[in-house]
Amino acid sequence: MIRSRSVRVLSPVVCSLLLSGGLAGCGGRTEAPSVPLSAFVDRTLTYTLVDVDDLENPDAAGSHRFTVTFSQPDRGCTRLAEGVVATFNGQPMNLNLGGIPDSGGGRESCEQTQAWFDFEPEVWEAEPIEDIRVFLEEPATGDTVSLILRRAKAKRRFAYQGVGSGTTLRRGQTYSYLWEPAEEVPGTATVTLLREQGRAPATLESAQDGGLVSFKLPAATPTATHLLRLLATTPGEVTECGGVARCEGSVLHSSDYEVNVVQ
């Protein structure tokens, strides 16, 4: 005799609870519910300004980009509701609402809500320094998330300090580069040297006084063309952080120089 077994069907209420936590169980696929901008009040906004002057890949995607990323809730995964508008100093930003993309590959991952703006380094270099002002606005509700960074919209560089153009470096000599704008003080800088057609860059010992970075070119450095790179970060100064629990982040810049090492 075959005994029948009862089939337990999840009620709509249980399904709703599962989905609100970003869990699977209703339809066999994890879901990320849409939430209004006001739901971000307990989230962290992380900003990143990437200003990378890469000689080998000057047009690499993301090399000159400002991004804000919002943390996900402690439990589950959410997606920002449609209709939110993000701006960077009045200009439209790209917006990824986040959630779980329908990739069709069987693997599910939770994407964070992000907004980003790609800038033209030549334009920023020609324009005066000013605050960065980022706003996310939801017209339907009037809710807003705001971030203002004091005098952060600026083209950064490590400027050679010395006689000549700095394109020729002599072994055993000390060279200095100054972070600009000079009003900022970056964190500890990294200085690397990569020989032409080399595979791994050498990290040089350096000293730092505020934004002035100095290094001595080792006597054993091969006489050849090299790629000199100086890299540092600075936290930026947040003057307004609204609609979220907190705002944090950094500015990253690297300058590349083609140099000839001679005796």
N, C-alpha and C positions, 0 to 999 in steps of 0.2 A: 504494500500500500504506500502510495506516495503522499507524504505529508506536505501540505501547503505551507509556505513561509510568507509572513507578512512583509510587505514592502513599505519602508518608511520614506515618506516624501517630505522634503524640507518645506516648511510653511513659508509664505511670503515674508513673515516677520523675521524668521531665522535667516532667510536669504539676505534680507536688508541688513541685519547685524553683521553677517559675514562680509558683505560687500563694503560696509562702512569701515571695516578694518583692512580692506584690501586683500581679502582672503578668497581662496578658491572654494567651490562647492555649489555654485548655481550656474549650470551650463558648462562646467568642466574647465573654465578658464578664469584666471585671476582677473579681477576687475579693479579699476581705479576710479572711484567716484569723483565727479566734478565738484569743486568747492568754490565759493566766491572769494574775492580778494580779502575780505574781512577775516577769513579763516587763517590767514597768514600772520595774525597778530602775535602768535606764540612761536613763530619760526625765526630762524637766523638767516639774514641776508649776507652773503659773502660776495664781495666785489674783487675783481682782478683786472688790472690794467696791464696788458702785455704790449711792450714797445721794444720789439726785437729787430735790430738792424742787421740782418743776416746777409753778408756779401754773396754767399753761394746760392741762397734761395730768397732773394729780396721780396718776392711776391707770394711767399708761402701763406696759405690760409691761416688766419688767426694771429699773424705776426704783429699786427697793429690793431688790437681789439680791446674793447672794454666790455666786461661781462658781469652781470649780477646773477647769482645762483641762490635759490631758496631751498632750505632744508626741508626734508619730508617729515611728517609727524612721527612721533615715537613708535606708533604702531600703524602698519598698513602703508598704502600708497595712494596719493591723491593727484588729481589733475586740475589745473586752474580752469575755471569756467571760460567759455568763449566770450568775446566782447571786450576783454581788457586791452587797453592801449598802453604801450611803453614808449617813452621818449627819452632821448639823451640831448640835453640842452636844446630842447624844442624839436629835435629831429627824430624821425621814427626809428625804433629799434626792431630788430628781429626778435621774435618771441616763440619759445618752445613751451607749450602749456604743461609739459611733463606727463606723468602717468605711465601706463604700460603700452608701448607701441605694438600695433598688430603686425608684427614682422612675418608671421606665418612660418617661422622656422622651428616652432615648438619650444623655444627657450624664452622665458619671460623675465624681464628686468624692469625695475622701476626707474624712470628717468625723472630727474629733478626739474622743476620749473626754472627756466633760464631766459634772460633777455640779453642781447649783445648788440654792440655797435662797432663796425669796422671804420677806422678813421684813416685819412690820408696823411702820412707823416710830413709831407712837404707843406700841406695846408696848415697843420698845427704849428710847424716851425715858423711860418710866416705870420701867424695870428698871435695876438697878445695872450698872456697867461690869464686864465679865468677859472672860476669854480666849475666843477662837474656837477650837473643837476640832473638826476634821474628820477622820473616819476612813472609809476604804474597806476592807471586810473580805470575804474570800472564805471562807465557812464550810467548804467542801469541803477546802480546803488549810490553812486557818489563817493565810494570808498577809494582811498589812495594810499599807496606806499611811496615813501620819498627817501631819497638819499642825496645829500650834498657833501662834496669833498672840497675843502678849501684849496683853491689855486692848484687843482690837480690836472686841469686840462692844459698840458704843456708838453712840448716835444723834448725828450730827454736825450742826453748824450754824454759820453766821456770825452772831454776836450783835451787834446795834447797840450802839455805845458812845457815849453822849451824852445830852443833855437831851431829854426828850420821847420819842415813840414811834418817831421816825425815818421817819415816813410822809410828811413834808414836807421837801424839800431846797431850799436856796436857792443860786442861781447864785453862783459864786465862793467858796463856803464849802467847808471841808474836813470830811470825814466818815470815821469809823473803824468797823470791824467786827472782832470777835475770833473766831477759829476755836475751836470747842469740840468735844471736851473740851480744856481749856487745856494739859493735859499733853502733847499732841501738837504737833509743829511741822510744818506743811504746807510743801510746796514753793511756788514762786512762784505767787501767785494771779492770776487774770484777772478783771477787773471790766468788765462791759458794761452798756450802757443802751439800751433799745429803746423808742422812742416808741410810744404806743398807736396801733394800726393801721399801724405802720411795718413795713418789710420787712427792713431790715438793722440790726443793733445796732451801736452805736458802742463801741469799746474805749477805756476811760479809763486815763490814766496813773495808776499807783498806787505807793505806797511800802509796804514791809513790814518789820516788826520782829518776828521769830518768827512767831507766829500773828496778830499785829495788822496788819490791812490798812487803809491810809488812802488816800483819793483826794480831789482837789479837783474840784468840779463846774465844768466850763467855763462861762465867762460867756455863751457863745453858745448854751447849751443851751435849746431851746424850752420855754416855759412850757406844760406839758401833763402828762398822766399818762404815766408811763413804767414799764417793767419793769426793775428793777435786779437783776443776777445776779452773784454772786460764786462763783468755782469754783477749786478747788485739789485737789491730790493729796498723799498721804503714803504712804511705802512700807510701813509696818507693821513690826513686830518679830517675826521668826520665832524661836520658842524650841524648836520640834521639827519635824523634817522627816525622815520615815522611809519607806523602801520605794521611794524614787525617787532620782535622782542629785542633784537640787537643787530648792529651792522659791524662787520669786520672784514679785513682784506688786506691787499697789498698792491704795490706797483712794481713791476719787474721790467728792467731795461738791460739790454746788452748792446755794446758797440763793437763792430768788427773793423779791423784795419789790416790791409795787406802791407807787410813790412819786409824789407830786405835786411837780413842779418849779415853784418860784415865783421871782420877782425878789428 
